[in-house]
Amino acid sequence: MLTNEINCDITFLVGRERQRMSAHKYVLASRSSVFFAMFYGPVAETNNEIEIPDLEPKIFASLLRFLYYEDFTVQTNNAPDLLYAANKYGLMKIVKKCKKILEETMSVSNVCNIMESAHTFNDAELLRKCREFFYREPVKCIHSESFLDLCAECVDNVISSDELTVEEYLIFERVLEWADAECVRKDKDLNDSSRRQVLGKILNHIRFPVMDSKYFAEKVAGREILSKSERLAIFTFICSGHKSQTDSNFKSSKRRGRYVRSSSTKQNTHISQSNRQRVAMRFAREGHVSLRNENLWYVGQKADKIDFSSSKTIYIHGVVVYGCGIEGTEYNVNASILRTGLPFLSNELSHVSTTIPVTVPYKTFNIFFPEPVHIAPNIKYTIAVTMQGPRSYWGEGGEESVTSDGVQFDFYKSSGETNGTDVDHGQIPGLIFIK
């Protein structure tokens, strides 16, 4: 009866092309409370043609097959749209099946679509799982094509979270792209006034005070996305050496994420790396140099530094440094990662101070930053390490370019005063990272 449209008494105009699809009111109403209210409720439809512009014909046809034959197939590519349709018409059996598949196959490319559907139908559990996935792969998710299709509430929910461990300038740039898409959807002019209007409270959750001064001056201060008073307050805060709290309404603390390594004095310096963490070593593992004691590396004078860049977006979790391998000794270590060549204190992206007791005869140990540090591709960064303690081993024959897990690292000699480390020899043999 459905296939041949025998005695159908209702017609749906489905999708943007208004494809005609006919059915029987009694069958639909007997299977769905939403259709029952639509046809037989107090404000029942009297028109025999009903428009459904928000569903594709294939998705609506799947719903009809289920309502007539209890037959439906959920696949990864149609699950988000089918979930939306099933929620709309109260078909919980399909909802349950779609959610199961989406949770099992959630990916960078579909998480925003799933999040939007979960938000629309107030599915708190699915929304929580979407956020957890998003914050595990924040850079990839925020740059996914479907991020631009999120509603303002979903964008605000993502951007406001402390778990979004992405450099603030990347968040700002991507949010501006979302604002452009929203302006187009609302038929507004593409200018900063319109962008600010569609952003609303989203703008207040961008942490402008943690941006470095050069970026803020070049990319933000010259625009009208912020008011003059906001720009002045933020720039004053960025350039100030005594930072407590900005006079603006924007947060001045860095996003810390959910999984943060402690910067306490008790770091587990020889833990094995997780499945995701990798180490890029610029000296061979057996390339440590140790002749006589007088030829060990001096520490405590100045910072050992090395510059590097990566070919892909990564996160630096920590660095590998040389020790002395003599049990019973200890090192006081200060390590920083900085954007190379930028002025003011804001070029420091992360810092850790810790005491490392040498309890095993290892020649190297790991220093972890309090939080993963986002590294943009083809941008120079500096690792600086100052150590207090006995002379250490050191490496020689360093490589200018090293590839680890598909990521190419290029190393450069740091400018300015250093403790002697450069590309060929010295301290800081490795970087601990994830992609």
Secondary structure as UniProt FT lines:
FT   TURN            2..7
FT   STRAND          10..14
FT   TURN            15..18
FT   STRAND          19..23
FT   HELIX           25..31
FT   HELIX           33..40
FT   TURN            42..43
FT   STRAND          49..52
FT   TURN            53..54
FT   HELIX           57..69
FT   TURN            76..78
FT   HELIX           79..88
FT   TURN            89..90
FT   HELIX           92..105
FT   TURN            108..110
FT   HELIX           111..120
FT   TURN            121..122
FT   HELIX           124..136
FT   HELIX           138..142
FT   HELIX           145..149
FT   HELIX           152..159
FT   TURN            162..163
FT   HELIX           168..185
FT   TURN            186..187
FT   HELIX           192..199
FT   HELIX           200..205
FT   HELIX           208..210
FT   HELIX           213..215
FT   HELIX           216..220
FT   TURN            221..222
FT   HELIX           228..239
FT   TURN            269..270
FT   STRAND          278..281
FT   TURN            285..286
FT   STRAND          288..289
FT   HELIX           293..295
FT   STRAND          304..310
FT   STRAND          314..322
FT   TURN            327..328
FT   STRAND          330..339
FT   TURN            340..341
FT   HELIX           345..347
FT   STRAND          348..357
FT   STRAND          364..375
FT   TURN            377..378
FT   STRAND          381..388
FT   STRAND          394..396
FT   STRAND          401..404
FT   TURN            405..406
FT   STRAND          407..412
FT   STRAND          425..426
FT   STRAND          430..434
//
